[in-house]
Amino acid sequence: MRVVVDRDRCEGNAFCVNIAPEVFILDDDEYAVVIAEPVPVEQETLVEQAITACPRAALSRED
């Protein structure tokens, strides 16, 4: 599984970072960045939660 951040939609709310800090960080411009590609199997449930929780729908899953 891969997850993609749409930087045009991301506002840096950090919901993803709070839910899955081993997969997401905020860069210097306060945009979410994926730091684990592909997503480790043990993190997939958290990443799914982060995708759902993103208030701007800036995250999407790619298989």
PDB file of N, CA, C and O in Angstrom, chain B, residues numbered from 101:
ATOM      1  N   MET B 101       0.839  -1.187   0.000  1.00  0.00           N
ATOM      2  CA  MET B 101       0.000   0.000   0.000  1.00  0.00           C
ATOM      3  C   MET B 101       0.879   1.244   0.000  1.00  0.00           C
ATOM      4  O   MET B 101       1.892   1.322   0.695  1.00  0.00           O
ATOM      5  N   ARG B 102       0.450   2.220  -0.811  1.00  0.00           N
ATOM      6  CA  ARG B 102       1.083   3.535  -0.810  1.00  0.00           C
ATOM      7  C   ARG B 102       0.021   4.565  -0.488  1.00  0.00           C
ATOM      8  O   ARG B 102      -1.163   4.347  -0.746  1.00  0.00           O
ATOM      9  N   VAL B 103       0.432   5.663   0.063  1.00  0.00           N
ATOM     10  CA  VAL B 103      -0.487   6.762   0.329  1.00  0.00           C
ATOM     11  C   VAL B 103       0.103   8.015  -0.311  1.00  0.00           C
ATOM     12  O   VAL B 103       1.311   8.245  -0.273  1.00  0.00           O
ATOM     13  N   VAL B 104      -0.779   8.814  -0.898  1.00  0.00           N
ATOM     14  CA  VAL B 104      -0.369  10.013  -1.625  1.00  0.00           C
ATOM     15  C   VAL B 104      -0.977  11.236  -0.946  1.00  0.00           C
ATOM     16  O   VAL B 104      -2.137  11.222  -0.535  1.00  0.00           O
ATOM     17  N   VAL B 105      -0.177  12.290  -0.836  1.00  0.00           N
ATOM     18  CA  VAL B 105      -0.643  13.554  -0.270  1.00  0.00           C
ATOM     19  C   VAL B 105      -0.853  14.542  -1.410  1.00  0.00           C
ATOM     20  O   VAL B 105       0.062  14.808  -2.189  1.00  0.00           O
ATOM     21  N   ASP B 106      -2.053  15.078  -1.499  1.00  0.00           N
ATOM     22  CA  ASP B 106      -2.351  16.125  -2.473  1.00  0.00           C
ATOM     23  C   ASP B 106      -1.987  17.467  -1.827  1.00  0.00           C
ATOM     24  O   ASP B 106      -2.730  17.986  -0.994  1.00  0.00           O
ATOM     25  N   ARG B 107      -0.854  18.011  -2.215  1.00  0.00           N
ATOM     26  CA  ARG B 107      -0.357  19.243  -1.593  1.00  0.00           C
ATOM     27  C   ARG B 107      -1.256  20.445  -1.875  1.00  0.00           C
ATOM     28  O   ARG B 107      -1.216  21.432  -1.140  1.00  0.00           O
ATOM     29  N   ASP B 108      -2.059  20.372  -2.921  1.00  0.00           N
ATOM     30  CA  ASP B 108      -2.994  21.469  -3.196  1.00  0.00           C
ATOM     31  C   ASP B 108      -4.141  21.488  -2.189  1.00  0.00           C
ATOM     32  O   ASP B 108      -4.754  22.531  -1.963  1.00  0.00           O
ATOM     33  N   ARG B 109      -4.430  20.339  -1.586  1.00  0.00           N
ATOM     34  CA  ARG B 109      -5.521  20.245  -0.616  1.00  0.00           C
ATOM     35  C   ARG B 109      -5.019  20.301   0.828  1.00  0.00           C
ATOM     36  O   ARG B 109      -5.748  20.746   1.714  1.00  0.00           O
ATOM     37  N   CYS B 110      -3.799  19.859   1.072  1.00  0.00           N
ATOM     38  CA  CYS B 110      -3.265  19.764   2.434  1.00  0.00           C
ATOM     39  C   CYS B 110      -3.149  21.153   3.066  1.00  0.00           C
ATOM     40  O   CYS B 110      -2.631  22.088   2.456  1.00  0.00           O
ATOM     41  N   GLU B 111      -3.638  21.263   4.292  1.00  0.00           N
ATOM     42  CA  GLU B 111      -3.540  22.511   5.055  1.00  0.00           C
ATOM     43  C   GLU B 111      -2.605  22.379   6.249  1.00  0.00           C
ATOM     44  O   GLU B 111      -2.449  23.330   7.015  1.00  0.00           O
ATOM     45  N   GLY B 112      -1.986  21.227   6.421  1.00  0.00           N
ATOM     46  CA  GLY B 112      -1.080  21.039   7.546  1.00  0.00           C
ATOM     47  C   GLY B 112      -1.788  20.906   8.876  1.00  0.00           C
ATOM     48  O   GLY B 112      -1.236  21.290   9.907  1.00  0.00           O
ATOM     49  N   ASN B 113      -3.003  20.367   8.877  1.00  0.00           N
ATOM     50  CA  ASN B 113      -3.743  20.174  10.126  1.00  0.00           C
ATOM     51  C   ASN B 113      -3.134  19.095  11.017  1.00  0.00           C
ATOM     52  O   ASN B 113      -3.413  19.045  12.215  1.00  0.00           O
ATOM     53  N   ALA B 114      -2.318  18.246  10.443  1.00  0.00           N
ATOM     54  CA  ALA B 114      -1.543  17.221  11.152  1.00  0.00           C
ATOM     55  C   ALA B 114      -2.379  16.104  11.769  1.00  0.00           C
ATOM     56  O   ALA B 114      -1.892  15.398  12.652  1.00  0.00           O
ATOM     57  N   PHE B 115      -3.603  15.927  11.338  1.00  0.00           N
ATOM     58  CA  PHE B 115      -4.376  14.785  11.807  1.00  0.00           C
ATOM     59  C   PHE B 115      -3.627  13.500  11.473  1.00  0.00           C
ATOM     60  O   PHE B 115      -3.547  12.592  12.300  1.00  0.00           O
ATOM     61  N   CYS B 116      -3.080  13.423  10.265  1.00  0.00           N
ATOM     62  CA  CYS B 116      -2.364  12.222   9.838  1.00  0.00           C
ATOM     63  C   CYS B 116      -1.130  11.970  10.708  1.00  0.00           C
ATOM     64  O   CYS B 116      -0.844  10.830  11.075  1.00  0.00           O
ATOM     65  N   VAL B 117      -0.414  13.028  11.029  1.00  0.00           N
ATOM     66  CA  VAL B 117       0.780  12.900  11.870  1.00  0.00           C
ATOM     67  C   VAL B 117       0.403  12.405  13.268  1.00  0.00           C
ATOM     68  O   VAL B 117       1.091  11.560  13.841  1.00  0.00           O
ATOM     69  N   ASN B 118      -0.685  12.932  13.806  1.00  0.00           N
ATOM     70  CA  ASN B 118      -1.125  12.510  15.131  1.00  0.00           C
ATOM     71  C   ASN B 118      -1.596  11.067  15.146  1.00  0.00           C
ATOM     72  O   ASN B 118      -1.413  10.371  16.145  1.00  0.00           O
ATOM     73  N   ILE B 119      -2.199  10.605  14.059  1.00  0.00           N
ATOM     74  CA  ILE B 119      -2.724   9.245  13.998  1.00  0.00           C
ATOM     75  C   ILE B 119      -1.631   8.239  13.645  1.00  0.00           C
ATOM     76  O   ILE B 119      -1.566   7.162  14.238  1.00  0.00           O
ATOM     77  N   ALA B 120      -0.781   8.580  12.693  1.00  0.00           N
ATOM     78  CA  ALA B 120       0.250   7.635  12.217  1.00  0.00           C
ATOM     79  C   ALA B 120       1.603   8.329  12.110  1.00  0.00           C
ATOM     80  O   ALA B 120       2.085   8.574  11.004  1.00  0.00           O
ATOM     81  N   PRO B 121       2.225   8.648  13.249  1.00  0.00           N
ATOM     82  CA  PRO B 121       3.490   9.392  13.221  1.00  0.00           C
ATOM     83  C   PRO B 121       4.668   8.616  12.633  1.00  0.00           C
ATOM     84  O   PRO B 121       5.697   9.213  12.316  1.00  0.00           O
ATOM     85  N   GLU B 122       4.536   7.312  12.484  1.00  0.00           N
ATOM     86  CA  GLU B 122       5.606   6.542  11.859  1.00  0.00           C
ATOM     87  C   GLU B 122       5.510   6.568  10.335  1.00  0.00           C
ATOM     88  O   GLU B 122       6.394   6.069   9.638  1.00  0.00           O
ATOM     89  N   VAL B 123       4.434   7.153   9.830  1.00  0.00           N
ATOM     90  CA  VAL B 123       4.221   7.206   8.384  1.00  0.00           C
ATOM     91  C   VAL B 123       4.238   8.641   7.855  1.00  0.00           C
ATOM     92  O   VAL B 123       4.671   8.877   6.727  1.00  0.00           O
ATOM     93  N   PHE B 124       3.771   9.603   8.662  1.00  0.00           N
ATOM     94  CA  PHE B 124       3.647  10.990   8.208  1.00  0.00           C
ATOM     95  C   PHE B 124       4.450  11.941   9.098  1.00  0.00           C
ATOM     96  O   PHE B 124       4.588  11.730  10.303  1.00  0.00           O
ATOM     97  N   ILE B 125       4.971  12.985   8.470  1.00  0.00           N
ATOM     98  CA  ILE B 125       5.546  14.130   9.181  1.00  0.00           C
ATOM     99  C   ILE B 125       5.044  15.386   8.462  1.00  0.00           C
ATOM    100  O   ILE B 125       4.491  15.294   7.366  1.00  0.00           O
ATOM    101  N   LEU B 126       5.236  16.544   9.070  1.00  0.00           N
ATOM    102  CA  LEU B 126       5.007  17.810   8.387  1.00  0.00           C
ATOM    103  C   LEU B 126       6.355  18.358   7.956  1.00  0.00           C
ATOM    104  O   LEU B 126       7.316  18.345   8.726  1.00  0.00           O
ATOM    105  N   ASP B 127       6.422  18.838   6.727  1.00  0.00           N
ATOM    106  CA  ASP B 127       7.678  19.423   6.259  1.00  0.00           C
ATOM    107  C   ASP B 127       7.794  20.867   6.745  1.00  0.00           C
ATOM    108  O   ASP B 127       6.942  21.344   7.494  1.00  0.00           O
ATOM    109  N   ASP B 128       8.829  21.547   6.325  1.00  0.00           N
ATOM    110  CA  ASP B 128       9.076  22.921   6.765  1.00  0.00           C
ATOM    111  C   ASP B 128       7.975  23.890   6.346  1.00  0.00           C
ATOM    112  O   ASP B 128       7.804  24.944   6.959  1.00  0.00           O
ATOM    113  N   ASP B 129       7.228  23.533   5.299  1.00  0.00           N
ATOM    114  CA  ASP B 129       6.120  24.366   4.831  1.00  0.00           C
ATOM    115  C   ASP B 129       4.791  23.943   5.437  1.00  0.00           C
ATOM    116  O   ASP B 129       3.737  24.452   5.057  1.00  0.00           O
ATOM    117  N   GLU B 130       4.844  23.002   6.389  1.00  0.00           N
ATOM    118  CA  GLU B 130       3.657  22.510   7.095  1.00  0.00           C
ATOM    119  C   GLU B 130       2.722  21.677   6.220  1.00  0.00           C
ATOM    120  O   GLU B 130       1.511  21.664   6.439  1.00  0.00           O
ATOM    121  N   TYR B 131       3.283  20.983   5.233  1.00  0.00           N
ATOM    122  CA  TYR B 131       2.528  20.026   4.432  1.00  0.00           C
ATOM    123  C   TYR B 131       2.873  18.623   4.903  1.00  0.00           C
ATOM    124  O   TYR B 131       4.000  18.355   5.319  1.00  0.00           O
ATOM    125  N   ALA B 132       1.890  17.727   4.832  1.00  0.00           N
ATOM    126  CA  ALA B 132       2.133  16.340   5.196  1.00  0.00           C
ATOM    127  C   ALA B 132       3.053  15.686   4.168  1.00  0.00           C
ATOM    128  O   ALA B 132       2.951  15.933   2.966  1.00  0.00           O
ATOM    129  N   VAL B 133       3.947  14.850   4.673  1.00  0.00           N
ATOM    130  CA  VAL B 133       4.869  14.094   3.836  1.00  0.00           C
ATOM    131  C   VAL B 133       4.850  12.646   4.313  1.00  0.00           C
ATOM    132  O   VAL B 133       4.864  12.373   5.513  1.00  0.00           O
ATOM    133  N   VAL B 134       4.817  11.731   3.358  1.00  0.00           N
ATOM    134  CA  VAL B 134       4.864  10.302   3.685  1.00  0.00           C
ATOM    135  C   VAL B 134       6.324   9.909   3.833  1.00  0.00           C
ATOM    136  O   VAL B 134       7.129  10.135   2.929  1.00  0.00           O
ATOM    137  N   ILE B 135       6.667   9.319   4.973  1.00  0.00           N
ATOM    138  CA  ILE B 135       8.055   8.930   5.225  1.00  0.00           C
ATOM    139  C   ILE B 135       8.248   7.422   5.201  1.00  0.00           C
ATOM    140  O   ILE B 135       9.367   6.943   5.383  1.00  0.00           O
ATOM    141  N   ALA B 136       7.177   6.668   4.978  1.00  0.00           N
ATOM    142  CA  ALA B 136       7.272   5.203   4.938  1.00  0.00           C
ATOM    143  C   ALA B 136       6.566   4.710   3.684  1.00  0.00           C
ATOM    144  O   ALA B 136       5.341   4.603   3.644  1.00  0.00           O
ATOM    145  N   GLU B 137       7.365   4.412   2.656  1.00  0.00           N
ATOM    146  CA  GLU B 137       6.798   3.906   1.412  1.00  0.00           C
ATOM    147  C   GLU B 137       7.505   2.626   1.028  1.00  0.00           C
ATOM    148  O   GLU B 137       8.734   2.615   0.953  1.00  0.00           O
ATOM    149  N   PRO B 138       6.793   1.564   0.785  1.00  0.00           N
ATOM    150  CA  PRO B 138       5.357   1.442   0.999  1.00  0.00           C
ATOM    151  C   PRO B 138       5.035   1.464   2.498  1.00  0.00           C
ATOM    152  O   PRO B 138       5.916   1.307   3.344  1.00  0.00           O
ATOM    153  N   VAL B 139       3.761   1.661   2.795  1.00  0.00           N
ATOM    154  CA  VAL B 139       3.317   1.700   4.188  1.00  0.00           C
ATOM    155  C   VAL B 139       3.505   0.314   4.801  1.00  0.00           C
ATOM    156  O   VAL B 139       3.047  -0.673   4.225  1.00  0.00           O
ATOM    157  N   PRO B 140       4.164   0.217   5.947  1.00  0.00           N
ATOM    158  CA  PRO B 140       4.313  -1.088   6.607  1.00  0.00           C
ATOM    159  C   PRO B 140       2.940  -1.687   6.933  1.00  0.00           C
ATOM    160  O   PRO B 140       2.017  -0.972   7.324  1.00  0.00           O
ATOM    161  N   VAL B 141       2.823  -2.981   6.771  1.00  0.00           N
ATOM    162  CA  VAL B 141       1.556  -3.675   6.983  1.00  0.00           C
ATOM    163  C   VAL B 141       0.970  -3.348   8.347  1.00  0.00           C
ATOM    164  O   VAL B 141      -0.242  -3.167   8.465  1.00  0.00           O
ATOM    165  N   GLU B 142       1.791  -3.268   9.369  1.00  0.00           N
ATOM    166  CA  GLU B 142       1.298  -3.001  10.720  1.00  0.00           C
ATOM    167  C   GLU B 142       0.788  -1.566  10.895  1.00  0.00           C
ATOM    168  O   GLU B 142       0.157  -1.258  11.906  1.00  0.00           O
ATOM    169  N   GLN B 143       1.053  -0.692   9.928  1.00  0.00           N
ATOM    170  CA  GLN B 143       0.596   0.702   9.987  1.00  0.00           C
ATOM    171  C   GLN B 143      -0.615   0.966   9.089  1.00  0.00           C
ATOM    172  O   GLN B 143      -1.171   2.064   9.117  1.00  0.00           O
ATOM    173  N   GLU B 144      -1.025  -0.013   8.304  1.00  0.00           N
ATOM    174  CA  GLU B 144      -2.094   0.209   7.326  1.00  0.00           C
ATOM    175  C   GLU B 144      -3.408   0.646   7.968  1.00  0.00           C
ATOM    176  O   GLU B 144      -4.085   1.522   7.431  1.00  0.00           O
ATOM    177  N   THR B 145      -3.781   0.064   9.090  1.00  0.00           N
ATOM    178  CA  THR B 145      -5.027   0.447   9.757  1.00  0.00           C
ATOM    179  C   THR B 145      -4.976   1.903  10.197  1.00  0.00           C
ATOM    180  O   THR B 145      -5.950   2.637  10.032  1.00  0.00           O
ATOM    181  N   LEU B 146      -3.848   2.325  10.755  1.00  0.00           N
ATOM    182  CA  LEU B 146      -3.698   3.725  11.171  1.00  0.00           C
ATOM    183  C   LEU B 146      -3.733   4.667   9.977  1.00  0.00           C
ATOM    184  O   LEU B 146      -4.309   5.752  10.056  1.00  0.00           O
ATOM    185  N   VAL B 147      -3.124   4.259   8.878  1.00  0.00           N
ATOM    186  CA  VAL B 147      -3.130   5.103   7.678  1.00  0.00           C
ATOM    187  C   VAL B 147      -4.548   5.232   7.133  1.00  0.00           C
ATOM    188  O   VAL B 147      -4.945   6.314   6.701  1.00  0.00           O
ATOM    189  N   GLU B 148      -5.305   4.160   7.148  1.00  0.00           N
ATOM    190  CA  GLU B 148      -6.709   4.231   6.723  1.00  0.00           C
ATOM    191  C   GLU B 148      -7.477   5.215   7.604  1.00  0.00           C
ATOM    192  O   GLU B 148      -8.303   5.981   7.107  1.00  0.00           O
ATOM    193  N   GLN B 149      -7.211   5.196   8.899  1.00  0.00           N
ATOM    194  CA  GLN B 149      -7.850   6.150   9.816  1.00  0.00           C
ATOM    195  C   GLN B 149      -7.437   7.580   9.475  1.00  0.00           C
ATOM    196  O   GLN B 149      -8.263   8.492   9.496  1.00  0.00           O
ATOM    197  N   ALA B 150      -6.160   7.769   9.163  1.00  0.00           N
ATOM    198  CA  ALA B 150      -5.665   9.100   8.802  1.00  0.00           C
ATOM    199  C   ALA B 150      -6.314   9.604   7.517  1.00  0.00           C
ATOM    200  O   ALA B 150      -6.661  10.781   7.420  1.00  0.00           O
ATOM    201  N   ILE B 151      -6.480   8.728   6.538  1.00  0.00           N
ATOM    202  CA  ILE B 151      -7.132   9.104   5.284  1.00  0.00           C
ATOM    203  C   ILE B 151      -8.555   9.566   5.567  1.00  0.00           C
ATOM    204  O   ILE B 151      -8.994  10.589   5.042  1.00  0.00           O
ATOM    205  N   THR B 152      -9.264   8.825   6.383  1.00  0.00           N
ATOM    206  CA  THR B 152     -10.646   9.158   6.729  1.00  0.00           C
ATOM    207  C   THR B 152     -10.723  10.446   7.540  1.00  0.00           C
ATOM    208  O   THR B 152     -11.649  11.236   7.356  1.00  0.00           O
ATOM    209  N   ALA B 153      -9.769  10.666   8.428  1.00  0.00           N
ATOM    210  CA  ALA B 153      -9.798  11.819   9.339  1.00  0.00           C
ATOM    211  C   ALA B 153      -9.356  13.127   8.694  1.00  0.00           C
ATOM    212  O   ALA B 153      -9.637  14.197   9.233  1.00  0.00           O
ATOM    213  N   CYS B 154      -8.683  13.070   7.572  1.00  0.00           N
ATOM    214  CA  CYS B 154      -8.158  14.290   6.949  1.00  0.00           C
ATOM    215  C   CYS B 154      -9.313  15.223   6.589  1.00  0.00           C
ATOM    216  O   CYS B 154     -10.169  14.867   5.779  1.00  0.00           O
ATOM    217  N   PRO B 155      -9.340  16.425   7.193  1.00  0.00           N
ATOM    218  CA  PRO B 155     -10.462  17.338   6.951  1.00  0.00           C
ATOM    219  C   PRO B 155     -10.519  17.900   5.536  1.00  0.00           C
ATOM    220  O   PRO B 155     -11.566  18.392   5.114  1.00  0.00           O
ATOM    221  N   ARG B 156      -9.436  17.839   4.811  1.00  0.00           N
ATOM    222  CA  ARG B 156      -9.401  18.360   3.439  1.00  0.00           C
ATOM    223  C   ARG B 156      -9.347  17.255   2.389  1.00  0.00           C
ATOM    224  O   ARG B 156      -9.201  17.534   1.199  1.00  0.00           O
ATOM    225  N   ALA B 157      -9.465  16.001   2.825  1.00  0.00           N
ATOM    226  CA  ALA B 157      -9.407  14.854   1.907  1.00  0.00           C
ATOM    227  C   ALA B 157      -8.156  14.923   1.032  1.00  0.00           C
ATOM    228  O   ALA B 157      -8.208  14.685  -0.175  1.00  0.00           O
ATOM    229  N   ALA B 158      -7.040  15.252   1.665  1.00  0.00           N
ATOM    230  CA  ALA B 158      -5.782  15.410   0.957  1.00  0.00           C
ATOM    231  C   ALA B 158      -4.995  14.109   0.819  1.00  0.00           C
ATOM    232  O   ALA B 158      -3.961  14.077   0.152  1.00  0.00           O
ATOM    233  N   LEU B 159      -5.477  13.042   1.443  1.00  0.00           N
ATOM    234  CA  LEU B 159      -4.774  11.771   1.417  1.00  0.00           C
ATOM    235  C   LEU B 159      -5.561  10.756   0.597  1.00  0.00           C
ATOM    236  O   LEU B 159      -6.789  10.700   0.670  1.00  0.00           O
ATOM    237  N   SER B 160      -4.844   9.962  -0.176  1.00  0.00           N
ATOM    238  CA  SER B 160      -5.486   8.890  -0.927  1.00  0.00           C
ATOM    239  C   SER B 160      -4.600   7.653  -0.920  1.00  0.00           C
ATOM    240  O   SER B 160      -3.377   7.729  -0.796  1.00  0.00           O
ATOM    241  N   ARG B 161      -5.254   6.535  -1.055  1.00  0.00           N
ATOM    242  CA  ARG B 161      -4.555   5.242  -1.033  1.00  0.00           C
ATOM    243  C   ARG B 161      -4.320   4.754  -2.459  1.00  0.00           C
ATOM    244  O   ARG B 161      -5.183   4.881  -3.328  1.00  0.00           O
ATOM    245  N   GLU B 162      -3.131   4.192  -2.676  1.00  0.00           N
ATOM    246  CA  GLU B 162      -2.812   3.510  -3.926  1.00  0.00           C
ATOM    247  C   GLU B 162      -2.340   2.112  -3.571  1.00  0.00           C
ATOM    248  O   GLU B 162      -1.508   1.927  -2.683  1.00  0.00           O
ATOM    249  N   ASP B 163      -2.876   1.147  -4.267  1.00  0.00           N
ATOM    250  CA  ASP B 163      -2.447  -0.238  -4.003  1.00  0.00           C
ATOM    251  C   ASP B 163      -1.366  -0.674  -4.951  1.00  0.00           C
ATOM    252  O   ASP B 163      -0.893  -1.807  -4.868  1.00  0.00           O
TER     253      ASP B 163
END
